[in-house]
């Protein structure tokens, strides 16, 4: 793999830490800013909304830029937003910085994945995407638990400063290792041509599967900290370890999915989603048992992230003529799930159903994703058209 692939993964790690870190910071932020935990949870949705909007808009805005320049500029904006967030005097300023951060991060995701898949052969795309997206999994293993632990000693604002510093380091690595023409391959990218290439119903079905799948994962993860302390009864000091365990499961799932997604994309999705639905339902009924909950946290990580390489690489195979916008659309799809699912979880909590209700919400969303994936598999089989440039088994 080219070194640039790993540097792109580093960029996703530093910024991905911010995407998920609020799951461990919600109680501290809510207390400090004088809002409820569900209201603090809307900061997660704010970030997701920024990514939904930012991915296609910034992919289009930077399409004619050298990709190295685009990646660097987006990281600069991300750093500035986190500095302001660390100094935020109140909830709404922090809310605004989450949207700005997400806009830049979404653009980075879109450009990074488009660059990565263009640097490798078609049969290596799933692995390249797994490495880049693996930065996000590493963020859940190292970044999020470390941020949670740091917040317990120094407050949540210190975590924002830490993310800004880490992203600055990533920016310097990008400037040193990614060529100005990286991934460009001399082509003249056209917005209209890419939009025409995206006119495929199966592509949009794949986007729906992405939104549902990630929503099923993130709804339980978003409220995992209060569930562990209020329902399972674990001390607050154990929350970072549980978040790290989720990340370890995610890294294992990403590794497995990266090896199976190219040859068996639909089967990989069906297996991951089936396991995710089962783990979510079990968490809803057994969250008061610490040992079972710990095992299920790991299972949620594995099942949730085993689907990621298939979700990421399959859209490029379905619309190879839109290397920039197809990835941006998938980033938006991920974050539609990341927007709607935590909001649904917050509604369930506010309705008095308790923190375990979010696991039921995850199971229901996962079941919908499972049905959509089965339909995609049927369509693929019926048309007998390969989902990648080479014949692919379902």
C-alpha positions, -999 to 999 in steps of 0.1 A, spaced: 0 0 0 13 35 -8 24 55 23 -3 81 14 -30 56 23 -17 54 59 -13 91 62 -50 95 51 -59 70 78 -40 92 103 -61 122 93 -93 102 98 -80 91 132 -74 126 145 -106 140 132 -126 108 139 -117 111 175 -138 143 176 -167 126 158 -172 100 185 -156 116 216 -188 132 228 -202 97 237 -178 98 266 -181 135 274 -219 140 274 -223 139 312 -195 165 317 -207 188 289 -243 186 301 -233 195 337 -209 223 327 -232 239 302 -264 234 322 -283 212 297 -298 178 298 -280 147 285 -304 143 256 -298 180 247 -261 174 249 -266 144 227 -279 168 200 -243 180 197 -237 146 181 -265 152 157 -252 187 149 -219 172 139 -237 146 118 -258 173 101 -226 192 92 -212 160 76 -244 153 56 -243 188 41 -206 192 39 -196 160 21 -212 167 -13 -208 205 -11 -171 205 -2 -164 176 -26 -179 198 -54 -161 230 -42 -127 213 -40 -131 190 -71 -108 211 -92 -83 217 -64 -51 196 -61 -61 170 -36 -32 177 -13 -42 214 -11 -79 204 -4 -69 180 24 -47 206 40 -72 234 38 -100 213 53 -78 203 82 -69 240 89 -107 248 92 -112 218 115 -84 229 138 -98 264 140 -133 252 149 -119 231 177 -100 260 192 -132 280 192 -150 250 207 -125 247 235 -132 284 244 -170 282 239 -188 302 266 -221 283 261 -241 256 244 -250 273 212 -214 284 204 -203 248 209 -232 236 188 -221 259 159 -185 248 161 -196 211 159 -213 219 126 -183 238 112 -160 210 123 -182 184 106 -183 204 74 -145 203 71 -142 167 83 -168 156 58 -149 173 30 -117 156 42 -134 122 42 -147 126 7 -114 138 -7 -94 112 13 -114 82 1 -115 94 -35 -77 99 -34 -71 65 -17 -91 44 -42 -75 61 -71 -40 52 -58 -45 14 -59 -58 -12 -83 -95 -20 -83 -90 -53 -64 -72 -35 -36 -98 -8 -31 -116 -26 -2 -83 -30 16 -73 6 10 -107 19 22 -104 -4 53 -70 12 61 -83 47 57 -115 40 76 -94 20 101 -83 54 114 -118 59 126 -118 25 144 -84 34 160 -100 66 172 -127 46 191 -99 23 206 -74 50 215 -87 85 209 -122 83 224 -113 64 256 -82 87 261 -104 117 256 -129 104 281 -102 97 307 -86 132 300 -119 149 306 -123 132 340 -91 148 352 -90 182 333 -125 188 319 -140 183 285 -125 215 270 -90 199 273 -101 172 249 -109 198 223 -75 213 226 -59 178 223 -79 170 191 -68 204 176 -31 195 184 -34 160 170 -50 173 138 -22 198 134 3 169 135 -17 151 109 -18 182 87 20 184 88 23 147 79 -1 153 49 21 181 36 52 161 39 41 128 24 12 134 0 22 147 -34 3 177 -49 -10 155 -77 -17 125 -55 -47 106 -68 -53 130 -97 -39 107 -124 -40 137 -148 -77 135 -152 -100 165 -156 -128 159 -131 -163 171 -142 -192 176 -119 -218 170 -146 -201 138 -157 -200 125 -121 -236 133 -116 -246 114 -147 -225 84 -135 -244 84 -102 -278 78 -120 -281 42 -108 -309 30 -85 -287 4 -69 -263 31 -58 -290 50 -40 -302 17 -24 -266 12 -12 -267 47 3 -299 38 22 -282 7 35 -252 28 46 -275 52 65 -295 24 82 -264 3 91 -245 31 107 -275 45 125 -280 11 140 -245 12 154 -243 48 165 -275 50 184 -263 26 211 -228 39 211 -239 75 215 -256 68 249 -232 40 260 -216 61 288 -249 69 307 -262 34 300 -231 18 316 -232 40 346 -270 43 352 -282 9 341 -252 -15 343 -240 2 374 -203 5 364 -182 32 380 -175 62 358 -138 53 357 -146 21 338 -163 39 309 -131 46 289 -122 9 291 -156 -1 278 -153 24 249 -119 10 241 -133 -25 241 -159 -13 215 -131 1 194 -111 -32 197 -141 -50 184 -144 -24 156 -108 -29 146 -113 -67 144 -145 -62 124 -128 -38 100 -100 -62 95 -124 -91 87 -146 -69 65 -115 -56 46 -107 -91 36 -142 -103 26 -158 -72 12 -144 -74 -23 -153 -110 -30 -185 -112 -9 -199 -77 -3 -236 -87 2 -227 -117 24 -204 -95 45 -233 -70 50 -258 -97 58 -236 -114 84 -226 -81 101 -261 -68 103 -276 -100 116 -251 -100 144 -256 -64 151 -294 -68 154 -289 -97 178 -263 -79 199 -285 -48 202 -316 -67 213 -296 -87 239 -281 -54 252 -316 -40 256 -327 -70 279 -294 -77 297 -278 -42 302 -281 -47 340 -256 -75 339 -220 -61 338 -204 -93 323 -229 -98 296 -229 -61 287 -191 -60 284 -193 -89 259 -221 -72 240 -201 -39 238 -174 -59 221 -199 -77 198 -214 -43 188 -180 -31 177 -172 -62 156 -206 -64 140 -209 -27 134 -176 -22 117 -173 -55 98 -198 -39 73 -177 -7 68 -154 -18 40 -182 -33 20 -204 -1 25 -174 21 15 -160 2 -15 -193 -11 -30 -204 24 -40 -173 30 -60 -179 -2 -78 -215 7 -85 -205 42 -100 -169 41 -111 -174 72 -132 -180 94 -101 -149 88 -79 -153 121 -59 -191 125 -56 -199 89 -50 -177 89 -19 -191 122 -7 -226 108 -11 -217 78 10 -202 100 37 -235 119 38 -254 86 40 -233 76 70 -241 108 87 -278 108 79 -278 77 101 -255 95 126 -280 124 127 -314 106 129 -305 76 151 -291 96 182 -322 119 178 -345 89 179 -326 76 209 -330 109 227 -368 108 219 -370 73 235 -352 85 266 -373 116 269 -404 95 266 -394 78 298 -383 45 283 -348 46 298 -314 42 284 -319 6 273 -345 18 248 -317 31 226 -306 -5 220 -341 -14 209 -340 15 185 -307 2 172 -321 -33 167 -351 -19 147 -329 2 125 -305 -27 120 -335 -50 110 -345 -24 83 -309 -24 70 -309 -61 69 -341 -62 47 -326 -35 24 -294 -55 20 -314 -86 12 -332 -66 -15 -299 -53 -29 -286 -89 -31 -317 -100 -49 -314 -72 -74 -278 -79 -80 -285 -116 -86 -315 -109 -108 -297 -86 -131 -266 -108 -131 -244 -77 -132 -212 -77 -112 -209 -50 -85 -172 -46 -92 -151 -45 -124 -144 -82 -119 -170 -108 -112 -180 -109 -76 -197 -136 -56 -227 -126 -35 
